[in-house]
């Protein structure tokens, strides 16, 4: 059994015995304009400094946001654009969460031509980026390589929209992926090559559009942050997941049980919101290798249910419901029937935890 599988099992076992864990990770970049200027970013690209400026209204969070304006004929860095650039490269294997808010001006032009507002541009000099959020017609679109649409939503102007992008940067289509939350809802996840071979990506935000567009475009951005865990960039999503998990645990606690029913109550009551949030974060951040370890835990718990066996730690008997409930939370309520069966039968067992 791999080390990662053993660590997952030990973590689940410790949580069953009431041990709390704190989240580990870091914020890699903050570009929320709270400095009142553009100094958090590497540079800006615009026809003039008046086209990119911070302001105190409207804002999505804090005290400042940024306004980006592009007029017909504006030329900067060989394009019709007003953008800020974060020059730190995203390299093969990086896995990052990005969160930001965007508002399209009430008079934002509806045009049948491309308009990009957030992109991870490749380090090469030519071609379309592998990851780009843009507008075409009356739709918001996530596209790759300037052609393939991965997700779309209606364009709603005059209000703030919250974006969260979870990206694994890789030139391999089986390793790279992007997962997107839009206005608090997960809307897509897709595996594909998020890097071009031998290249890196870097972040650009603002407005970059086809030179054929005549009307002036105005867009607002706020709150950009990059981190290694979801909780660092969008804690409200983790809190929402924790609330759902706590509600599920409470529902399971109310199920009729035998003599071991007290643990189902403990699983619902004693597991704090922070523990539930951490487990959801760990689940979302798990690599494929770790997920294989979790599948092993599920197989072990099914086997112990069938055998009716038990185990203990420190002299304390741990019923199978402990393992089933924890696997339930970590895997976002997968195999709900396993937890219900364990609670109702009162059978004990956590085979494989000591492997």
HELIX and SHEET records of a PDB file:
HELIX    1   1 UNK A    3  UNK A   16  1                                  14    
HELIX    2   2 UNK A   49  UNK A   51  5                                   3    
HELIX    3   3 UNK A  230  UNK A  233  1                                   4    
HELIX    4   4 UNK A  235  UNK A  253  1                                  19    
HELIX    5   5 UNK A  261  UNK A  269  1                                   9    
HELIX    6   6 UNK A  273  UNK A  285  1                                  13    
HELIX    7   7 UNK A  288  UNK A  307  1                                  20    
HELIX    8   8 UNK A  320  UNK A  330  1                                  11    
HELIX    9   9 UNK A  336  UNK A  345  1                                  10    
SHEET    1   A 4 UNK A  27  UNK A  31  0                                        
SHEET    2   A 4 UNK A 217  UNK A 227 -1                                        
SHEET    3   A 4 UNK A  65  UNK A  70 -1                                        
SHEET    4   A 4 UNK A  52  UNK A  55 -1                                        
SHEET    1   B 6 UNK A  27  UNK A  31  0                                        
SHEET    2   B 6 UNK A 217  UNK A 227 -1                                        
SHEET    3   B 6 UNK A  95  UNK A 104 -1                                        
SHEET    4   B 6 UNK A 160  UNK A 168 -1                                        
SHEET    5   B 6 UNK A 177  UNK A 182 -1                                        
SHEET    6   B 6 UNK A 185  UNK A 191 -1                                        
SHEET    1   C 7 UNK A  43  UNK A  46  0                                        
SHEET    2   C 7 UNK A  80  UNK A  90 -1                                        
SHEET    3   C 7 UNK A 201  UNK A 209 -1                                        
SHEET    4   C 7 UNK A 111  UNK A 122 -1                                        
SHEET    5   C 7 UNK A 131  UNK A 137 -1                                        
SHEET    6   C 7 UNK A 139  UNK A 144 -1                                        
SHEET    7   C 7 UNK A 148  UNK A 154 -1                                        
SHEET    1   D 2 UNK A 311  UNK A 313  0                                        
SHEET    2   D 2 UNK A 316  UNK A 318 -1                                        
END                                                                             
